Amino acid sequence: MSAVTEPQTPAAEPPVTGVAEIDEALAAVRLDGPVSEHHQQLSAAVEVLQQALRSPRQ
């Protein structure tokens, strides 16, 4: 019996916001790895976003 696999699609580029810290945090999120790591990656990205919203650059 052979295993059926889904076709591989190229990963989409992360969105670009123009705020370097946010763009770097979004680029670091990799949801194709172990599910157990997703929460940590998403939490780190949300923290960067919250910090950028609390202290916007002029």
C-alpha positions, 0 to 999 in steps of 0.5 A: 500500500502506498501513502497518498500525499498532498501536493506541495504548494509554495509558501506565501510571502509574509505580509509587509507592513512597513514596520521593520519589527512587525515584518521581522516577527511575521517572517519568523512565524513558520506554521509548517513545523510541529503544531506544538511550536505554533503557539510560541511563534504566534505569541511572540509575533503578537507581543511585537505587534502590541509593542509597536501599537503601544509605541508607534513611530512618528 
